[in-house]
């Protein structure tokens, strides 16, 4: 049995997936680009006050739901997408952590399925 995926261009696959996830989860975070790295961060009105622990998650793109859908009120503060079915590189994670850094503690994890 062969499973087929539909996509426009391989070079834009992750970016298009993020845009689609944003449409699926309107209450979720905003897409932020830092030094060429696409991140998902909580919307300004939903950010936690300084001093509360921030939650960050890295994940492989192509896993619908847990990554982009996890950035929302009551959920993660940051989502760092990797390439398709691959964890994000360390430099992407560092850019994401710096983007949400406000002096609060940060708890981060990388999810691989």
Secondary structure, DSSP 8 states (H G I E B T S, - for coil): -------S-GGGHHHHHHHHHHHH-TTS-EEEEETTEEEEE--GGG---TTS-EEEEEEEET-TTTTGGGBSTTSBSEEEEEEETS---HHHHHHHHHHH-SSS-EEEEEE--
